[in-house]
Amino acid sequence: MTDMTRRGLIAATTAMGAGALMTPAAAAPADQGAATMRDGKGADILGPRNPEREAEEPFTLAPPSTDHGTMPNLKWSFADSHMRLEDGGWARQTTVRELPISKAMAGVNMRLKANVVREMHWHKEAEWAYMLKGVARVTSVDAQGRTFAEDIAEGDLWYFPSGIPHSIQGLENAQADGCEFLLVFDDGAFSEDSTFLISDWLTHTPRDVLAKNFGLPEQTFAALPKTELYIFPGPKPGPLEGDRLGGAGPVPDSFAYRMLKQEPIRLKGGTVRITDSTVFKASKTIAAALVELEPGGLRELHWHPAGDEWQYYIEGQGRMTVFGSESKARTFDYRGGDVGYVPFAMGHYIENTGTTPLRFLEMFRSPTYSDVSLAQWMALTPHALVAAHLRVDTSVIDGLTTTKRLVVPG
């Protein structure tokens, strides 16, 4: 643990009168096994080892003394998810099957090269998305025949309510060959393989019924694909205005939102952008925050009173300890491409343990974002009462700020 990392953790506990957290054993060559020992406890590993994997999880291999009890796994890496390879793209998912604790939400990471299409489809679940790199054209029609078409760039969002059909196509752009994005669904049991695809439906509908439905000869449908398309190379799209076809007019609340254009909450130690239905009005079931922590910065000790938290780490290196009541706590390390999960109301922090900015998304199955700050709760509770709980002088509590800080500097 670096000095900056140690200072960040100690800063979060000093105001509460807690002692310094125990630090992991000094790094040692992989064949010595010293990392499995702390404060004289533990022993080296004599059997087979995976040193590279162990190096990614130093606080799992040698937990801090503050970790205790049995907590479920709260981490999954997309690098461990099955990669579905298609012509011009791929998809991989993290659902309740990969991360069993993740019952409220699921995620899909998808890549489309330029002009490649995620075919026309819909879901039982609502879909929230964050563009990681590149540009895509996204189209939809709602139940009233109102249309939507927008080009989505890095840092932009889209959201489609349950049952609303849509399509996604990678575009030629200067940033990437097409695009890569994160999809989040408001049900942990979601499966990307169970979406309703237009090709799959038409292939399994009698040709005479198709002819009657569309008023066309049966032979029109002779070349229908025999299996679902899912991801496939498509025609190069024209100007965006040409794809805004009108119908009954545009959707009243846009299905897209420019998250990076939203002015962030700027704090010492980092920034936070909170995007929920109060600003992104279409997003009725998923609220999100984009957090950036400077090296050593801390997403303060807090919890969420409205539901589970599904996290996606975009870049950097971070650490989180989750408190689950009953004297249970467990610490996890995260890097770009990892998913974190915090069950409903469990206390936690997230710390930047690297030397570069840590950027991650917090998502909630809720129309609005909410959290409770531990420091603010203490500062707004009778100080003598709080001091008695922590066995510190009242002056310690007097010095706490009554303003929620969200982020604490290193």
C-alpha positions in Angstrom: 0.0 0.0 0.0 1.4 3.4 -0.9 1.7 6.2 1.6 -1.0 8.1 -0.3 -3.3 5.1 -0.1 -2.7 4.7 3.6 -3.3 8.4 4.3 -6.6 8.1 2.4 -7.9 5.2 4.5 -6.7 6.7 7.8 -8.3 10.1 6.9 -11.7 8.3 6.6 -11.4 6.9 10.1 -9.5 9.5 12.2 -12.6 11.7 12.7 -14.3 8.7 14.2 -11.5 8.0 16.7 -10.5 4.8 15.0 -6.9 3.6 14.9 -4.9 3.3 11.7 -5.9 0.4 9.5 -3.6 -2.6 9.3 -1.5 -2.5 6.1 -0.7 -5.5 4.0 2.6 -7.3 4.2 5.4 -5.9 2.2 5.5 -7.1 -1.4 7.7 -10.2 -1.8 8.8 -12.4 -4.6 6.0 -14.7 -5.8 7.7 -17.9 -4.6 8.0 -16.7 -1.0 4.3 -16.5 -0.2 4.9 -13.5 2.3 1.8 -11.8 1.0 -0.4 -14.5 2.7 0.8 -13.3 6.1 -0.1 -10.2 8.2 0.9 -9.2 11.7 2.3 -12.6 12.4 -0.8 -14.5 11.3 -1.1 -16.8 8.3 1.5 -18.9 6.6 3.1 -19.2 3.2 1.4 -21.3 0.5 3.1 -24.6 -0.1 0.9 -25.9 -2.9 0.2 -24.7 -6.4 -0.2 -21.0 -6.9 -1.2 -18.4 -9.4 1.0 -15.4 -8.6 -0.3 -13.2 -11.3 -3.9 -13.6 -10.1 -2.9 -13.2 -6.5 -1.2 -9.9 -7.3 -4.5 -8.5 -8.5 -6.2 -9.3 -5.1 -3.7 -8.4 -2.4 -6.5 -7.8 0.2 -8.2 -11.1 -0.6 -5.0 -13.0 -0.2 -4.1 -11.2 3.0 -7.2 -9.4 4.3 -6.8 -6.4 6.6 -7.5 -7.0 10.2 -10.7 -5.0 9.8 -12.2 -7.6 7.4 -14.2 -10.2 9.3 -16.8 -12.9 8.8 -18.2 -14.4 5.6 -19.3 -11.9 2.9 -20.3 -13.0 -0.6 -18.2 -12.2 -3.6 -18.8 -8.6 -4.7 -16.5 -8.6 -7.8 -16.5 -9.9 -11.3 -14.3 -9.0 -14.2 -15.6 -8.9 -17.7 -12.2 -10.5 -18.6 -13.7 -13.7 -17.0 -17.0 -13.5 -19.0 -17.6 -15.7 -22.0 -16.9 -13.7 -25.2 -19.6 -14.2 -27.9 -17.7 -13.5 -31.2 -19.7 -12.4 -34.2 -19.0 -11.0 -37.7 -17.7 -7.5 -36.9 -18.2 -7.5 -33.1 -18.6 -9.3 -29.8 -20.6 -9.3 -26.6 -19.9 -10.5 -23.1 -22.1 -10.3 -20.0 -22.1 -10.1 -16.3 -25.4 -11.3 -14.8 -26.6 -13.2 -11.7 -25.0 -16.3 -13.4 -21.5 -14.8 -13.2 -22.0 -12.7 -10.0 -24.7 -14.4 -7.9 -25.2 -11.5 -5.5 -26.2 -9.2 -8.5 -29.9 -9.8 -8.4 -31.0 -6.2 -9.1 -29.0 -5.5 -12.2 -27.0 -7.1 -15.0 -24.5 -5.7 -17.5 -23.3 -6.4 -21.1 -20.1 -5.1 -22.7 -20.4 -4.9 -26.5 -18.2 -4.0 -29.4 -19.4 -3.1 -33.0 -17.0 -2.2 -35.8 -18.0 0.6 -38.2 -21.3 -0.1 -40.0 -21.9 -3.3 -37.9 -25.4 -3.6 -36.5 -26.8 -4.9 -33.2 -30.0 -6.1 -34.9 -33.4 -4.6 -34.3 -34.7 -6.0 -31.0 -36.4 -5.4 -27.7 -36.2 -6.7 -24.1 -38.4 -7.4 -21.2 -36.0 -5.3 -19.1 -35.2 -1.6 -19.5 -31.8 -0.9 -21.0 -29.4 1.9 -19.8 -26.1 2.4 -21.7 -22.8 4.3 -21.5 -20.6 4.8 -24.5 -17.0 3.8 -23.6 -15.4 4.6 -27.0 -16.3 5.6 -30.5 -19.7 6.5 -31.9 -22.9 4.6 -32.7 -26.3 5.5 -34.3 -29.2 4.4 -32.1 -32.8 4.3 -33.3 -36.1 3.5 -31.7 -39.9 3.8 -32.0 -42.2 3.9 -29.0 -45.7 2.5 -28.5 -47.3 5.7 -29.8 -45.3 5.6 -33.1 -43.0 8.4 -32.0 -39.4 8.0 -33.3 -35.9 8.5 -32.0 -32.6 8.6 -33.8 -29.3 9.9 -32.3 -25.6 9.6 -32.8 -24.1 8.6 -29.4 -20.4 9.4 -28.6 -18.0 8.7 -25.8 -19.5 9.6 -22.4 -23.1 9.7 -23.8 -26.0 7.7 -22.4 -29.1 6.1 -23.8 -32.1 4.5 -22.1 -34.9 2.4 -23.5 -37.9 1.4 -21.3 -39.0 -2.2 -21.1 -40.4 -3.4 -24.4 -39.4 -0.5 -26.5 -37.7 -1.7 -29.8 -34.4 -0.3 -30.9 -31.2 -0.9 -32.9 -27.5 0.1 -32.6 -25.0 0.6 -35.4 -21.3 1.4 -35.1 -20.2 4.5 -37.1 -17.0 5.5 -38.8 -15.3 8.1 -36.5 -11.9 9.5 -35.6 -11.9 7.9 -32.1 -12.3 4.3 -33.0 -13.4 1.8 -35.6 -17.0 1.8 -34.6 -17.7 1.7 -30.9 -17.7 -0.1 -27.6 -20.3 0.4 -24.9 -21.7 -0.8 -21.6 -25.3 -1.9 -21.2 -27.0 -2.1 -17.8 -30.4 -3.9 -17.3 -32.7 -3.5 -14.4 -32.8 -7.3 -13.6 -29.9 -9.4 -12.6 -31.4 -12.4 -14.3 -31.2 -10.7 -17.7 -29.6 -12.7 -20.5 -28.3 -11.0 -23.7 -29.1 -14.3 -25.4 -32.8 -14.0 -24.6 -33.6 -10.7 -26.4 -36.5 -10.5 -28.9 -34.8 -10.3 -32.3 -36.7 -9.3 -35.5 -34.9 -11.9 -37.6 -35.6 -14.7 -35.1 -39.3 -13.8 -34.9 -39.9 -13.6 -38.7 -38.0 -16.8 -39.3 -40.4 -18.6 -36.9 -43.6 -17.1 -38.4 -45.4 -18.9 -41.2 -44.7 -17.2 -44.6 -48.4 -16.9 -45.4 -49.0 -15.0 -42.2 -46.1 -12.6 -43.0 -47.6 -12.1 -46.5 -51.0 -11.3 -45.0 -49.6 -9.1 -42.3 -47.5 -6.9 -44.6 -49.7 -7.2 -47.8 -46.8 -8.6 -49.8 -46.2 -11.8 -51.8 -44.9 -14.8 -49.8 -41.8 -14.9 -52.1 -40.8 -11.6 -50.6 -39.6 -13.5 -47.6 -37.8 -16.3 -49.3 -34.4 -15.1 -48.3 -35.1 -14.6 -44.6 -32.1 -15.6 -42.5 -32.4 -19.2 -41.1 -30.9 -18.1 -37.8 -30.8 -14.9 -35.8 -28.5 -12.2 -37.1 -27.7 -10.6 -33.6 -24.6 -8.8 -34.8 -23.9 -8.4 -38.5 -22.3 -6.0 -41.0 -24.9 -3.6 -42.3 -25.2 -0.8 -44.9 -23.3 2.4 -44.3 -25.8 4.9 -42.7 -26.3 8.3 -44.3 -26.8 11.6 -42.5 -28.5 11.5 -39.2 -31.4 13.7 -40.3 -32.2 11.2 -43.0 -32.8 8.6 -40.3 -35.2 10.8 -38.3 -38.2 9.5 -40.1 -40.9 11.4 -38.3 -43.8 9.0 -37.6 -46.0 10.6 -35.0 -43.2 13.0 -34.1 -40.1 12.7 -31.8 -40.3 11.0 -28.5 -41.2 13.6 -25.8 -38.3 12.8 -23.6 -35.1 12.0 -25.5 -33.7 8.5 -25.0 -30.2 10.0 -25.1 -28.2 12.2 -22.7 -24.8 13.8 -22.9 -23.4 12.8 -19.4 -20.0 14.3 -19.9 -21.5 17.7 -20.8 -23.3 17.8 -17.4 -21.4 20.1 -15.0 -19.9 17.9 -12.3 -19.8 18.4 -8.6 -16.2 19.5 -8.2 -14.5 18.6 -4.9 -11.0 18.3 -3.5 -10.0 14.8 -4.5 -12.3 14.4 -7.5 -15.6 15.0 -9.3 -19.0 13.4 -9.4 -21.8 13.6 -12.0 -25.2 12.4 -10.8 -27.5 11.5 -13.7 -31.0 10.3 -12.8 -34.5 11.0 -13.9 -34.4 14.6 -12.6 -32.1 15.5 -15.5 -32.3 12.4 -17.8 -36.1 12.3 -17.8 -36.5 9.1 -19.9 -34.4 7.1 -17.4 -37.2 6.0 -15.1 -35.7 2.8 -13.6 -31.9 3.4 -13.5 -30.0 6.2 -11.8 -26.3 6.6 -12.1 -23.2 8.6 -11.0 -19.9 9.0 -12.8 -17.2 9.4 -10.2 -13.5 10.4 -10.9 -11.1 10.2 -8.0 -7.6 11.6 -8.0 -4.8 9.4 -6.7 -5.4 8.8 -3.0 -8.9 10.3 -3.2 -11.7 8.6 -1.4 -15.4 8.2 -2.2 -16.4 8.9 1.3 -17.9 6.3 3.7 -21.6 6.1 2.9 -24.5 3.8 2.0 -27.5 3.9 -0.4 -31.0 3.8 1.1 -32.8 3.1 -2.1 -31.3 -0.2 -3.4 -28.3 -2.2 -4.5 -25.4 -0.6 -6.3 -23.9 -2.0 -9.5 -20.5 -0.6 -10.3 -18.4 -0.5 -13.5 -14.7 0.5 -13.4 -13.7 2.4 -16.5 -10.0 3.1 -15.7 -7.6 3.2 -12.9 -7.1 1.1 -9.8 -9.3 1.1 -6.7 -10.2 -0.6 -3.5 -13.5 -1.0 -1.7 -14.4 -2.4 1.7 -18.1 -3.3 2.3 -19.6 -3.5 5.7 -22.5 -6.0 5.9 -23.6 -5.7 9.6 -23.1 -8.6 12.0 -19.4 -7.7 12.2 -19.0 -8.7 8.6 -16.7 -6.8 6.2 -14.7 -7.6 3.2 -12.2 -5.7 1.0 -11.9 -6.0 -2.8 -9.5 -4.5 -5.4 -10.8 -3.3 -8.8 -9.3 -2.3 -12.1 -10.7 -1.1 -15.5 -13.3 -3.6 -16.9 -14.2 -4.9 -13.4 -17.8 -5.0 -12.0 -18.4 -4.2 -8.3 -21.6 -4.8 -6.3 -22.8 -3.4 -3.0 -26.0 -5.0 -1.6 -28.8 -2.7 -0.4 -27.8 -0.4 2.5 -24.4 -1.8 3.1 -21.8 0.7 4.1 -18.7 1.2 1.9 -16.0 3.5 0.6 -14.0 3.4 -2.7 -10.4 4.6 -2.7 -8.0 5.3 -5.6 -5.0 3.2 -4.9 -3.2 3.9 -8.1 -1.2 6.7 -9.5 -3.7 7.8 -12.2 -7.3 8.9 -12.0 -9.9 6.3 -11.0 -13.1 6.6 -13.0 -16.1 4.4 -12.3 -19.9 4.3 -12.7 -22.4 3.7 -9.9 -25.8 2.4 -11.0 -29.0 1.9 -9.1 -32.4 0.4 -10.0 -34.2 3.5 -9.0 -35.5 6.7 -10.7 -33.4 8.9 -8.5 -30.0 8.8 -6.9 -29.6 8.9 -3.1 -26.9 8.2 -0.6 -26.3 8.8 3.1 -22.9 10.2 4.3 -21.5 8.8 7.5 -19.6 11.9 8.3 -22.7 14.1 7.7 -24.9 11.9 9.8 -22.4 12.1 12.7 -22.1 15.9 12.3 -25.9 16.4 12.4 -26.5 14.2 15.4 -26.0 15.6 19.0 -22.3 15.7 19.4 -22.1 14.4 22.9 -24.1 11.4 21.9 -21.8 10.6 18.9 -18.7 11.2 21.1 -20.0 8.7 23.7 -20.4 6.1 21.0 -16.9 6.5 19.7 -15.2 7.3 23.0 -13.6 10.4 21.7 -13.7 14.0 22.9 -16.7 16.0 21.8 -14.3 18.5 20.0 -13.6 15.8 17.5 -17.2 15.7 16.4 -17.5 19.5 16.6 -14.9 19.6 13.8 -16.9 17.5 11.4 -18.5 19.3 8.4 -22.2 19.2 8.1 -21.9 19.3 4.3 -21.9 16.0 2.4 -18.5 15.8 0.8 -19.0 12.8 -1.6 -15.2 12.8 -2.2 -12.4 13.2 0.2 -8.8 14.1 -1.0 -5.8 11.9 -0.4 
